[in-house]
Amino acid sequence: MSGLKGSLARATGPSAGTPEEIGVLRRRAFVEHGVAMIHLAEVADPWTKQAVINEARRQLERKAETGEATARRRVRR
């Protein structure tokens, strides 16, 4: 993530990071925690994209029902 320490950085909060930093975080999340972060825009095959969306919705709905999730966000296609 960005190492900015100025007042603007404090006012705007942490940045999302550069694409390279995001890539490092995605790899670490998968290797260390088994969490796959898949950007839907990067999934070329429509069937695969829909399968990822369906599984994400299924898991989020299950967590919402058990009280594990605090917020539910619509997944854009």
Protein Blocks (a to p, Z undefined) as FASTA:
>chain_A
ZZbfbfklmmnopaebjfklmmmmmmmmmmmnopacddfklpmblklmmmmmmmmmmmmm
mmmmnomambdcdddZZ
